[in-house]
Every structure is written in C-alpha cells, then in structure tokens.
Amino acid sequence: MTPCKTVLFLLLSLLYLNGCGDGQQGEFQGYIEGEYVYLSSSQAGRLETLSTGRGAAVEAGSVLFELEAEYERQALHQAEQ
C-alpha cells in the first residue's frame, strides 16, 4: 500500500468513526416555534406583585400578577356603611 493510500484510508476511517456517536449530546439543529400570549388586566391599576417572569411556563388558573386593591376596598367599605 502506498503512503498516499494509507493516509487516505486512515482519514476515511477517522471520518467514519467520528459519526459513530450516541447522539445524546444535547445539541440539535433546527427551528423552535412558540405560541406568544400577551396578558393584560381588564382594569387599570398599580401592580402590587408579579408572580412570574418573562418566558416562564405557567399552569392554567395560576395567579400571574396582582393589582393594587385600595379603591375596591374603599368602595366595599362605603357600600357596607
């Protein structure tokens, strides 16, 4: 076998063996599609607490934010009087 053929054989063998992996490296090629949901309150008010962050996955029915309720407390107190 000539030296050129030997080098070519070794190179092809290395390329062949390089493809023999388990494929569990955690790297993938392609595109990710997502559904964007924009949330807002039906009433204006000052934000008191924010229970989630940008891009976080949330469960259905969970509290995402709370608005200041002072006006509602005053209206309830006035109605009770």
N, C-alpha and C positions, 0 to 999 in steps of 0.2 A: 504494500500500500504506500503510495507516495505521500510526502508530508502535506501536500495540499488537500488530498482526500482525507487524511487523518484529521486535520484541523476542521474541515467541513463536517466530517462525521461527528466530532466532539461538539461542535457548535449546534448542529441539529439535535443531538442528544440532549444538550442542556436546554434548548428551547422546548423540546418535548417534555422533559421532566419539570420544567417551570410551570407547565399547565396542569400538573398533577397535584393540585392542592385540594383542601377540603371545602373551599368556597365559603367558609364561615368567618370571614374577616370583618364583617360589619360594614362593608363599603358596597354601595350599589350605584349604578348609573341610571339616569332617567329623570323623570319629572314627578313632582308631587303636586297633586291638586287638592285644594281645600275649599270648604264652604265658609264664606265670610258672613258673619251675622253682626249687624250693628244694633246695639241695645241703647235704649234711652228711656227716661222716665216719662210718664204721661203728664206729670205735673212739674212745674218749676220749683227749685229749692236748692238749698246748700247741701252739698254732700257731707254726710257725717262719717260714714265708714265705707270702705271699699274692700270687699271680702275676696276679690280675685284680681289677678293681674293680666296683663296683655298676653294673649296667646295661650292662656291656661284652658285646660279641658274642664268643663263643669258638668255636674249632674242636673238632670231635669228637676225643676222645682226648688233648687237651692237659691239662697239669698245671695245676690251678687253685690248689692250696694244698699245703703240706707240713706234717706234724705232727712234733713232736719224736720222735726215734727212739732216745733213750738207753736206754729199757727194753728195746727189741728188740735193741740192740747188746749189752747185758749178758746177755740171755737167750741170744743166739748165742754169746757168749764162754764162758758157763757150759756150754753144750751141747758146744762144741768141747773143753773140758777133760775 
